[in-house]
Amino acid sequence: MTTQLGLPDTIQACLFDLDGVVTRTAVVHAAAWKEMFDAFLRARDGDSFRPFGDDDYDQYVDGRPRADGVRSFLASRNIELPEGGPDDPPDAETVHGLGNRKNELLLEKIRTDGVEAYEGTLRYLDAVRARGLRTAIVSSSANTRDVLRSIHAEDLFDVRIDGVVAAERGLPGKPNPDTFLAAARDLGVEPSRAAVFEDALAGMDAGRSGHFGYVVGVDRVGQTDALYAHGADIVVKDLAELGAQA
């Protein structure tokens, strides 16, 4: 292990999730998903509807591409909707319509409240880059570039694989490892020499199935045991914990 970064000395690149690892937007995503799904369920089932809860977010939505999250949650409630298309309006009762409604709510919340970065992560990114490791941002969000620009962090990453790039390349999202594998490939490193940094269970699954050299779970919400169960090599509450110099 390196004393400065808390990583195996074989690691040459670090692949970071965005929401919940670099920025505090995971809680904003969760709130947008809940608002969208609760409104949909209330209209469908009346006031006796079963609300969208924290466990639903963790199991079916967190870390997944938007449409995959809609499909996964609806399947858990035995609800079938037409697939629709990516350009469906946000009031359409289709998989893509619900996803677009969630994104509309998310952007409203970001515009109202702004985006906050985790300072421990930014310091850790500076330390990683100062020691010559390459970096990538890997997120299912189509808003990744705008979010990074809003916190002045776009230049901290050599490669960006986000929802836009994944769609262009036809890459399946987390829990599949394809987006992380694409980031490693773009950085010119083998997966075994790359570390994955994730807060979502789907991201842990991607790190494990992609056979990456090290998988760091970031526990912002008290799910340390679940992160280990899904493949984390180590779990921290903040990336600053990985090294005294970070």
Buried (B, 14 or more C-beta within 10 A) or exposed (E): EBEBBBBBEEBBBBBBBBBBBBBBBBBBBBBBBBBBBBBBBEEEEEEEBEEBEEEBBBBBBBBBBBBBBBBBBBEEBEEEBEEBEEEBEBEBBBBBBBBBBBBBBBBEBBEEEEBEBBEBBBBBBEBBBEEEBBBBBBBBBBBBBEBBEBBEBBEBBBBBBBBBBBEEEEBEBBBBBBBBBBBBBBBEBBBBBBBBBBBBBBBBBBBBBBEBBBBBBBBBBEBBEBBBEBBBBBBBEBBBBBBEBB
